[in-house]
Amino acid sequence: MELALQRIDRTRLLLPALLCLVFLIYIPDGMLLWDAWMNVEEFSHGPLMLAVALYLLWARRELLSSFDIRGNWIGVVFCLIAVAVYGLAVKAGIENVRHLSLFLLILGLFVVFGGVTYGRYVLPSLILLPFVVPPPAFLNANLTYGLQLLSTDMSVVLLRFAGLSVFQDGNIIDMGTIKLAVVEACAGLRYLYPMIGLGVLLAMLFDIPFWKRALFVAIAGIVSIIMNSVRIFLTGAFAEWTDTAVSDGFFHLFEGWVFFLFSFAVMLAVCYLTLSKREKATIGGGVLKVSVPAAQQSEKPVRLGPIVGALLICVVFAPAIIMFRGIEPEIPERRMFNSFPLKINDMIAEEDVLPGVEQTILNMSDYFLGHYRGGEILPITLFIGYYDQQSAGSTPHSPRVCIPSGGWQIEELTEISLKNGAQSVPVNRVLVTHGEDRLLVYYWFKQRGKYIANEYKAKFNLLWGGLSSARTDGALIRLSMPIMATMPEAQADAELSAFSEELFKVLPAYVPD
């Protein structure tokens, strides 16, 4: 028996060794995550949540004194899935998936070496960490624009309820004396992400059913959105009742930790009111209270098979990831947009420049913006945003998301086909209105020579492109044209279709096939 126990102790030493190997592999990704924590305000709560996750590990350390063989082979499956997903994410340049797959790999290793008991030990900490990982860029953009408009709408309702005269134009709040712009920083993500993470933590502190834990998370999200709208309302109200200087000081004070802590207190109070008397008495009886099962060493010796499998996975994983990271991205040759034709379909372009803030947000490698005029028809505006490498923070933003933020309303959104010689190109056709003004918009994506209309298909194509080749380049192409009151929609469609047929002829030189 003594020899068996010594063998068990030696195999247990492999777990910290493999975890160290995994963390060494993860260092480049960890540096990217740390950079996001330090430089992106929406994720500045990351170090705090990491500290809480480490504390949970310390509080539940008694579970490490006991282990079992339940689920050992399932842990190997977790490791295989995690390694495969991590490798695909590295190859395709998708940062957030790397972080999530690492958490699954850690869970798998613990289950391999200690079964369900070790899984119980590490799982609560790992549940917290995904809430501090930046989401995919397209999801983050969708949330940002959606919350911008929602926060503006709710704050305008509050301002009118307070008896103030307000005119709303998209994300602009016009109060007569001043105009408040609800920019991306005011969307509320810097409250939403940490509040949801804290909601998950709060749900862990009580011995409550799963549905009530989910309710805590939902309450955290709802409270953060409402309180962000209240903050914007108070900014506008103080600007109206006092002066702009007082408003600015108030705004900067309450957009920081002071207002966040107040929002957290509100969320805590609302969640507490949903608890019964018995549930309130269980505070600290959630994940912090652990029941340690009897030690299993002498009754159920460790399984060497799953441990050997996990060891082989990690040993193969390390050099494979180093090899993947060493693959240089393939950036195809192309012409720069400074030589883009200014005459298309007998129309002459007047070049334009995006504001610096928009260029920073879009983070494009190159772009073209021009207003083509000819004859008596209204100008056709062409925008092409090109990315030589698409990764987190460097992907096209869907027009269907950002159009409403400018005060325009989407009346129709359908997918149509345009002719590119003998090829049929899928295109999104969007009819938008702003008061009596109407605008017809065509937009589509082009990635590695493939034309795509659907945003999610474009993301899948990006992933597949990163796996099947070293190319992740792509572009968003958008055409827009005002529709005069006397102009039928069919005529505007005909003008954009004719323009696009000529555009397709010159596009490959600037957005490579």
C-alpha positions in Angstrom: 0.0 0.0 0.0 2.9 2.4 0.8 4.2 1.9 -2.8 0.8 2.6 -4.2 0.5 5.8 -2.2 4.0 6.9 -3.4 2.9 6.3 -7.0 -0.2 8.3 -6.4 1.8 11.2 -5.0 4.3 11.1 -7.9 1.5 11.2 -10.5 -0.1 14.1 -8.6 3.1 16.1 -9.2 2.3 15.9 -12.9 -0.7 18.2 -12.5 1.2 21.3 -11.5 3.9 20.5 -14.0 1.3 20.3 -16.9 -0.4 23.5 -15.6 2.9 25.3 -15.7 3.5 24.1 -19.3 0.0 25.3 -20.3 0.6 28.7 -18.7 4.0 29.1 -20.5 2.2 28.4 -23.8 -0.5 30.9 -22.8 1.9 33.8 -22.0 1.5 35.6 -25.4 -2.3 35.4 -25.1 -2.2 36.4 -21.4 -0.2 39.5 -22.4 -2.9 40.5 -24.9 -5.6 39.9 -22.2 -3.6 42.0 -19.7 -3.3 44.8 -22.3 -7.0 44.8 -22.7 -7.5 45.0 -19.0 -5.1 47.9 -18.7 -6.1 49.9 -21.7 -9.8 49.2 -22.4 -12.1 50.6 -19.8 -14.8 48.0 -20.4 -12.4 45.3 -19.1 -10.6 47.3 -16.4 -12.3 45.1 -13.8 -10.2 42.1 -15.0 -7.5 42.1 -12.3 -10.2 42.3 -9.6 -12.1 39.4 -11.0 -8.9 37.4 -11.4 -8.1 38.1 -7.7 -11.6 36.9 -6.7 -11.1 33.7 -8.8 -7.8 33.0 -7.1 -9.5 33.6 -3.7 -12.2 31.0 -4.6 -9.4 28.5 -5.3 -7.9 29.3 -1.9 -11.2 29.0 -0.1 -12.0 25.6 -1.6 -8.5 24.2 -1.2 -9.7 21.5 1.2 -11.1 19.7 -1.9 -7.6 19.0 -3.1 -7.1 16.6 -0.2 -9.5 14.2 -1.7 -10.0 12.9 -5.3 -11.8 10.2 -7.2 -11.8 8.5 -10.6 -15.3 9.6 -11.7 -15.0 11.4 -15.0 -11.3 10.9 -15.5 -11.7 10.0 -19.2 -14.2 12.8 -19.7 -11.4 15.1 -18.6 -9.3 13.7 -21.4 -12.1 14.6 -23.8 -12.2 18.1 -22.4 -8.4 18.4 -23.0 -8.7 17.2 -26.6 -11.5 19.6 -27.4 -9.7 22.5 -25.7 -6.5 21.9 -27.5 -8.2 21.6 -30.9 -10.2 24.8 -30.4 -7.1 26.6 -29.1 -5.1 25.6 -32.2 -7.9 26.6 -34.5 -8.3 30.0 -32.7 -4.5 30.7 -33.0 -4.6 29.8 -36.7 -7.6 32.0 -37.4 -6.5 34.8 -35.1 -9.5 34.8 -32.8 -8.2 35.9 -29.4 -11.3 35.5 -27.2 -11.7 31.8 -28.2 -8.1 31.2 -27.1 -8.9 32.4 -23.6 -12.1 30.3 -23.3 -10.4 27.1 -24.6 -7.6 27.6 -22.0 -10.2 27.5 -19.2 -11.7 24.3 -20.6 -8.2 22.8 -20.8 -7.5 23.7 -17.1 -10.9 22.1 -16.1 -10.0 19.0 -18.2 -6.6 18.6 -16.5 -8.1 18.8 -13.0 -10.8 16.3 -13.8 -8.2 13.9 -15.3 -6.1 14.0 -12.1 -8.9 14.2 -9.5 -12.2 13.3 -11.1 -15.4 15.1 -10.2 -14.0 16.3 -6.9 -11.2 18.2 -8.5 -13.7 19.5 -11.1 -15.8 20.9 -8.3 -12.7 22.6 -6.9 -11.7 24.6 -10.0 -15.1 25.1 -11.8 -16.4 28.1 -9.8 -13.2 30.1 -10.4 -13.3 29.3 -14.1 -16.9 30.4 -14.4 -15.9 33.9 -13.4 -13.1 34.3 -15.9 -15.1 34.3 -19.2 -16.8 37.5 -18.0 -13.5 39.4 -18.2 -12.5 38.1 -21.6 -13.2 40.5 -24.5 -16.1 39.1 -26.6 -15.7 38.8 -30.4 -15.2 42.2 -32.1 -18.5 41.9 -34.1 -20.5 41.0 -31.0 -18.9 43.9 -29.0 -19.7 46.3 -31.9 -23.3 45.1 -32.0 -23.7 45.5 -28.2 -22.1 48.9 -28.3 -24.4 50.3 -31.0 -27.4 48.7 -29.6 -26.8 49.9 -26.1 -26.0 53.4 -27.3 -29.4 53.7 -28.9 -31.2 52.0 -26.0 -29.5 54.3 -23.4 -30.3 57.4 -25.5 -34.0 56.4 -25.8 -34.3 55.7 -22.1 -32.5 58.9 -21.0 -34.7 60.9 -23.3 -37.8 59.4 -21.8 -36.5 60.4 -18.3 -35.7 63.9 -19.4 -39.2 64.4 -20.8 -40.7 62.9 -17.7 -38.7 65.5 -15.7 -40.4 68.2 -17.8 -37.4 69.1 -20.0 -37.8 69.9 -23.7 -35.7 67.4 -25.7 -35.2 66.5 -29.3 -33.6 63.1 -30.2 -31.7 62.5 -33.4 -30.3 59.0 -33.2 -27.7 59.2 -30.5 -27.8 63.0 -30.3 -29.8 64.6 -27.5 -30.7 68.2 -28.4 -31.8 70.2 -25.4 -31.7 73.6 -27.1 -28.8 75.2 -25.2 -26.6 72.2 -25.5 -26.4 68.9 -27.5 -25.3 65.7 -25.7 -23.7 63.0 -27.9 -24.1 59.5 -26.5 -20.9 58.2 -27.9 -19.6 54.6 -27.8 -18.0 55.2 -24.4 -21.5 56.0 -23.1 -23.0 52.8 -24.3 -22.7 51.2 -20.9 -20.4 48.2 -21.6 -18.0 49.4 -19.0 -20.8 48.8 -16.5 -22.5 45.8 -18.2 -19.5 43.5 -18.3 -18.3 43.9 -14.7 -21.8 43.9 -13.3 -22.6 40.6 -15.0 -19.4 39.2 -13.6 -20.3 40.4 -10.1 -23.8 39.1 -10.6 -22.4 35.6 -11.2 -20.2 36.0 -8.1 -23.2 37.1 -6.0 -25.2 34.1 -7.2 -22.4 31.8 -6.0 -22.6 33.2 -2.4 -26.0 31.8 -1.6 -27.4 28.3 -1.5 -30.2 28.9 -4.1 -31.6 27.0 -7.1 -30.0 27.4 -10.5 -33.0 29.4 -11.9 -32.5 32.0 -9.2 -28.7 32.2 -9.9 -29.7 32.9 -13.6 -32.1 35.6 -12.3 -29.3 37.3 -10.4 -27.2 37.5 -13.7 -30.2 38.9 -15.6 -30.9 41.5 -12.8 -27.2 42.6 -13.0 -27.5 43.2 -16.7 -30.8 45.0 -16.5 -29.7 47.2 -13.6 -26.5 48.2 -15.4 -28.4 49.3 -18.5 -31.0 51.3 -16.5 -28.3 53.0 -14.3 -26.3 53.9 -17.4 -29.4 55.6 -18.8 -30.0 57.4 -15.4 -26.4 58.6 -15.6 -27.0 60.2 -19.0 -30.3 61.6 -17.8 -28.6 63.3 -14.8 -25.9 64.7 -17.1 -28.5 66.3 -19.3 -30.6 67.5 -16.4 -27.7 69.1 -14.6 -26.6 70.7 -17.9 -30.1 72.2 -18.2 -30.6 73.3 -14.6 -27.1 74.6 -14.0 -24.5 75.1 -16.7 -22.3 73.1 -19.0 -19.2 73.4 -16.7 -21.1 71.9 -13.7 -22.5 69.2 -16.1 -19.0 68.3 -17.3 -17.7 67.8 -13.8 -20.8 65.8 -12.8 -20.5 63.7 -15.9 -16.8 62.8 -15.3 -17.4 62.1 -11.6 -20.4 59.7 -12.1 -19.1 57.8 -15.2 -16.4 56.3 -13.0 -16.2 54.0 -10.0 -18.5 56.2 -7.9 -21.5 55.6 -10.0 -20.5 52.0 -10.7 -20.4 51.3 -7.0 -23.8 52.9 -6.6 -25.1 50.7 -9.4 -23.7 47.6 -7.7 -25.4 48.6 -4.5 -28.7 48.8 -6.3 -28.2 45.5 -8.0 -27.3 43.9 -4.6 -30.4 45.3 -3.0 -32.7 44.1 -5.8 -31.2 40.6 -5.7 -31.4 40.5 -2.0 -35.2 41.3 -2.1 -35.7 38.2 -4.4 -34.4 35.9 -1.6 -36.6 34.1 0.9 -35.7 34.3 4.6 -34.2 30.8 4.5 -32.1 31.7 1.4 -30.8 34.9 3.0 -29.5 32.8 5.9 -27.4 30.8 3.5 -25.0 33.6 2.6 -21.5 32.2 2.4 -23.1 28.7 2.0 -22.7 28.6 -1.8 -19.4 27.8 -3.4 -17.4 29.1 -0.3 -18.9 26.2 1.7 -17.5 22.9 0.6 -18.2 19.4 1.7 -15.1 17.3 1.5 -15.7 13.7 0.6 -13.7 10.9 2.3 -10.3 10.4 0.8 -10.3 7.7 -2.0 -6.6 6.9 -2.3 -6.6 3.6 -0.5 -10.0 2.5 -2.0 -9.7 3.6 -5.6 -6.1 3.9 -6.9 -5.4 6.5 -9.5 -6.0 5.6 -13.2 -2.8 5.9 -15.2 -4.6 5.8 -18.6 -6.2 9.2 -18.5 -3.1 10.8 -17.0 -0.9 9.3 -19.8 -3.5 10.6 -22.3 -3.4 14.1 -20.9 0.4 14.1 -20.7 0.6 13.1 -24.4 -1.9 15.8 -25.4 0.1 18.5 -23.6 3.4 17.3 -25.0 2.1 17.4 -28.5 0.2 20.6 -27.9 3.2 22.7 -27.0 5.3 22.4 -30.2 2.2 22.4 -32.4 1.1 25.8 -31.0 4.7 27.2 -31.4 4.6 26.0 -35.0 1.2 27.6 -35.7 2.3 30.9 -34.2 5.4 30.9 -36.4 3.3 30.8 -39.6 3.5 34.3 -41.2 0.2 35.7 -42.4 -0.3 35.9 -46.2 -1.1 39.4 -47.3 -2.0 39.5 -51.0 -0.6 42.2 -53.3 -3.1 44.9 -54.1 -3.3 48.5 -55.2 -3.8 51.2 -52.6 -7.0 53.2 -52.6 -5.1 56.4 -53.3 -5.2 55.3 -56.9 -8.8 54.2 -57.0 -10.7 55.3 -60.1 -12.6 58.6 -59.6 -14.7 57.9 -62.7 -17.1 55.0 -62.7 -20.1 54.6 -65.0 -19.6 58.1 -66.3 -19.8 59.6 -62.8 -17.0 61.6 -61.2 -16.1 61.2 -57.6 -15.4 63.8 -55.0 -13.1 62.1 -52.4 -14.0 62.4 -48.7 -12.2 61.6 -45.5 -13.6 59.8 -42.4 -13.3 61.6 -39.1 -10.3 60.5 -37.1 -12.4 59.0 -34.3 -14.2 56.7 -36.8 -10.9 55.7 -38.4 -9.7 54.7 -35.0 -12.8 52.7 -34.2 -12.9 50.9 -37.5 -9.1 50.2 -37.4 -8.8 49.6 -41.2 -5.7 48.9 -43.2 -6.9 51.1 -46.0 -10.2 52.7 -47.1 -11.9 54.7 -49.8 -14.8 57.2 -49.4 -16.1 59.0 -52.4 -19.3 60.7 -53.6 -19.9 60.0 -57.3 -21.9 62.6 -59.2 -23.2 62.7 -62.7 -26.2 64.1 -64.5 -29.3 65.2 -62.5 -29.4 62.2 -60.1 -28.3 62.5 -56.5 -24.7 61.4 -55.7 -23.8 57.7 -55.1 -21.6 57.4 -52.1 -19.1 54.5 -52.2 -17.3 53.3 -49.0 -14.8 50.5 -49.0 -13.1 49.5 -45.8 -10.2 47.0 -46.3 -8.4 44.8 -43.7 -5.2 43.0 -44.7 -5.6 40.9 -41.5 -8.8 40.4 -39.6 -8.5 39.8 -35.9 -10.0 41.1 -32.7 -10.8 44.8 -33.0 -9.9 44.7 -36.8 -13.0 43.5 -38.6 -15.7 45.3 -40.6 -18.6 46.8 -38.6 -22.0 45.9 -40.1 -24.0 48.9 -41.4 -27.2 47.4 -40.1 -25.9 48.0 -36.6 -24.5 51.5 -37.0 -27.1 53.0 -39.3 -29.7 53.5 -36.5 -27.1 55.3 -34.3 -27.2 58.2 -36.8 -30.9 58.8 -36.4 -31.9 56.7 -39.4 -34.6 54.1 -39.2 -34.4 50.8 -41.2 -37.6 50.4 -43.1 -36.7 47.4 -45.2 -33.8 45.0 -45.2 -33.6 42.2 -47.8 -31.0 40.2 -49.6 -30.9 40.7 -53.4 -28.5 39.6 -56.1 -26.4 41.8 -58.4 -24.6 40.8 -61.6 -20.9 40.5 -61.8 -20.5 39.3 -65.3 -21.8 35.7 -65.2 -21.5 35.6 -61.4 -24.4 36.4 -59.1 -23.4 38.4 -56.0 -25.5 38.4 -52.8 -26.0 41.9 -51.5 -27.9 43.4 -48.6 -30.5 46.0 -49.7 -31.5 48.4 -46.9 -34.0 51.2 -47.2 -33.6 53.7 -44.4 -35.5 56.9 -43.5 -34.9 60.0 -41.4 -38.0 62.1 -41.2 -39.0 62.7 -44.9 -35.5 61.8 -46.1 -34.9 58.4 -47.7 -31.7 56.6 -48.4 -31.1 53.3 -50.3 -28.1 51.3 -49.2 -26.4 48.3 -50.7 -23.6 46.5 -48.8 -21.7 43.3 -48.8 -18.5 41.7 -47.8 -15.6 40.4 -49.9 -13.2 37.9 -48.4 -10.6 36.0 -50.4 -12.5 36.5 -53.6 -15.9 35.4 -52.1 -18.8 37.8 -52.0 -20.9 37.4 -48.8 -24.0 39.3 -47.7 -24.7 37.7 -44.2 -22.5 39.0 -41.4 -22.4 35.6 -39.7 -21.5 33.8 -42.8 -18.7 36.3 -43.2 -17.4 35.4 -39.7 -17.5 31.6 -40.6 -15.7 32.3 -43.9 -13.1 34.2 -41.9 -12.6 31.2 -39.6 -12.4 28.8 -42.5 -10.1 31.0 -44.4 -7.7 31.1 -41.4 -7.7 27.3 -41.2 -7.4 26.5 -44.9 -4.9 29.2 -45.8 -2.8 32.0 -44.2 -5.1 34.7 -45.5 -7.6 36.6 -43.4 -8.0 39.7 -45.5 -11.4 41.1 -46.4 -13.4 44.3 -47.0 -16.8 45.8 -46.5 -18.3 47.5 -49.6 -21.2 49.9 -49.2 -23.1 52.0 -51.8 -25.7 54.5 -50.7 -27.9 56.9 -52.6 -30.5 59.5 -51.5 -34.0 58.9 -53.0 -35.8 62.1 -54.0 -39.4 62.5 -53.2 -40.3 62.2 -56.9 -38.0 59.3 -57.6 -39.4 55.7 -57.5 -37.4 53.2 -55.6 -37.0 51.1 -58.7 -35.1 54.0 -60.4 -32.7 54.2 -57.4 -32.2 50.4 -57.5 -31.4 50.6 -61.2 -28.8 53.4 -60.6 -27.1 51.4 -57.9 -27.2 48.2 -59.9 -25.6 49.9 -62.9 -22.9 51.5 -60.8 -22.1 48.2 -59.1 -21.7 46.4 -62.4 -18.9 48.8 -63.3 -17.5 48.7 -59.7 -17.1 44.9 -59.9 -14.7 45.3 -62.8 -12.2 47.5 -60.9 -12.7 46.0 -57.4 -10.3 43.0 -57.6 -7.3 45.2 -58.1 -8.0 46.8 -54.7 -9.8 44.0 -52.8 -7.9 40.9 -54.1 -9.6 37.7 -55.2 
